[in-house]
Amino acid sequence: MSDTTPDVAVIGLGRIGLPLALSFADRGLSVIGVDNDTARLGAIAEGRMPFMETGADELIARVHASGRLTTTSSVADAAAADAIVLTLGTPSLSHIEIDMSDIRSVLDDLLPLLREGQTIVLRSTIAPGTTEFVAGYLERKRGLRSGVDVFVAHAPERIAAGKFLEEIDTLPCIIGGVGEEAGARTARLFGVFDAEIVQTTPVQAELAKIWANIMRYTTFALPNLLMMDCEQYGANVFDVIDLVNKDYPRGGLAQPGFTAGTCLRKDFAFSEERSNAPGMLLAVSRVNESVPNFLVTGLKRRIAGGSLRDRKVAVLGLAFKKDTDDERDSLAHKLVRLLERELADVAVHDPHVASPTQPLEEALRDADVVIVAANHSEFSSSQTTQAIAALATDGALVVDPWNCLGSGQVFAFADELAALAGTEPTRS
Ligand SMILES: NC(=O)c1ccc[n+]([C@@H]2O[C@H](COP(=O)([O-])OP(=O)(O)OC[C@H]3O[C@@H](n4cnc5c(N)ncnc54)[C@H](O)[C@@H]3O)[C@@H](O)[C@H]2O)c1
């Protein structure tokens, strides 16, 4: 650590915190980054990104050379900074309740060290009421009144992974300060970016963030439910979606696919935990979560013998969404687990993730079933279609809820693929 007082501390150098810390440093702030993952700190110290983020390799090299970002594993070191931004994970407990344990633990570490005049910004996604809780916690435990002694605000991170460096300057930055001064100080901090600042109350900032994700989670549950309806009625989901949307001014039904990941899969719980209509969003979650099982059931219905035991299944894609290496809370993992419970011989290929997977050709060779589990760009290339046609067994079943391969069918047979045109997937 350097001797000078850092402008800002960022606690939690994950998918959100690290690009944010780098971006602050790139705009000229002196930044202290805190994480308790030593492997992650090691990569950063070498000027190397520990995960994929578009444009971040060049950014980290630039910041590394500038010396404006120092890192530490000690939360206490963060207390030296004028502003402290928390970018910690906020999972949901299986009780359908926000898991605030990382935030609580860091606050407890900071408590004895906080000093008057500091700004504390919650950047993590949090349940309504959490910002006011944090302000109240600091007052109750240390007598630090928010808006007078310290300044607490919520400035939710709304970027999509992979678009951080673009969206930090373009997405309106919502700020909900506990009191006007907290909002103003947080606005000055985030004013180093080009995005418009929108001031509101803490609870409105919290609601705006989680409801953006609830909207997406629900938007994608609808075509997934339709896909299951179509199976029941012997209809083609892609045809029905085209019929809904074609020249219809109130259309806009999305495409089916695996919908999960570390944000969408849990953020709904932050509404559901105190919902006035308990169950509605749980049902949305159940629809999205049941897609892997729907596919396994559907393919068993179609393959000869109706059993996957000792059959080779190639799963293409482990990441939770297109063109990312992030596999946290991916439904592809759930699919693999379900297939293994059928005693299938599962082979996985993903060109991006850190988990070891097989090369495409090896995964596809002699496969009885091929399942496109992530809509990576590579999978909608004609090479992938040709590789499946060439390497999978004759009559292999190809399961593609994304329509990456362009067959226009969720369940198709490999020999049909030869006749396919390469249709681009419509969802990212
Ligand atoms: N990933 C996204 O695309 C995204 C987008 C918008 C909002 N968010 C929200 O941002 C928050 C962070 O998400 P993320 O994906 O960056 O999480 P993450 O798990 O990648 O990062 C959290 C980091 O905090 C570190 N950490 C945990 N406890 C710590 C402690 N006590 N001291 C120091 N470091 C500690 C972890 O090692 C990890 O590196 C979450 O609330 C999430 O919902 C994420």
The ligand as a Gaussian input file, in Angstrom:
#p B3LYP/6-31G(d) Opt

LIG

0 1
 N      -21.763000     -10.016000     -12.351000
 C      -22.625000      -9.183000     -12.890000
 O      -22.802000      -9.160000     -14.101000
 C      -23.373000      -8.161000     -12.047000
 C      -24.066000      -7.136000     -12.685000
 C      -24.729000      -6.197000     -11.912000
 C      -24.720000      -6.313000     -10.524000
 N      -24.056000      -7.343000      -9.927000
 C      -24.069000      -7.397000      -8.468000
 O      -22.804000      -6.958000      -8.026000
 C      -22.426000      -7.642000      -6.840000
 C      -21.094000      -8.323000      -7.062000
 O      -21.246000      -9.290000      -8.082000
 P      -19.991000      -9.990000      -8.755000
 O      -20.505000     -10.813000      -9.877000
 O      -18.927000      -8.975000      -9.030000
 O      -19.525000     -10.925000      -7.540000
 P      -18.149000     -11.696000      -7.406000
 O      -18.418000     -12.884000      -6.559000
 O      -17.515000     -11.859000      -8.753000
 O      -17.255000     -10.665000      -6.581000
 C      -17.265000     -10.525000      -5.199000
 C      -15.827000     -10.453000      -4.725000
 O      -15.844000     -10.145000      -3.343000
 C      -14.806000     -10.869000      -2.714000
 N      -15.111000     -10.957000      -1.287000
 C      -16.079000     -11.670000      -0.671000
 N      -16.036000     -11.487000       0.657000
 C      -15.018000     -10.632000       0.903000
 C      -14.456000     -10.058000       2.066000
 N      -14.961000     -10.334000       3.280000
 N      -13.402000      -9.236000       1.950000
 C      -12.887000      -8.962000       0.737000
 N      -13.365000      -9.467000      -0.419000
 C      -14.416000     -10.293000      -0.340000
 C      -14.797000     -12.210000      -3.443000
 O      -13.562000     -12.864000      -3.322000
 C      -15.066000     -11.761000      -4.891000
 O      -13.879000     -11.535000      -5.624000
 C      -23.570000      -8.611000      -6.520000
 O      -24.448000      -7.992000      -5.630000
 C      -24.233000      -8.788000      -7.865000
 O      -25.586000      -9.155000      -7.738000
 C      -23.372000      -8.246000     -10.649000

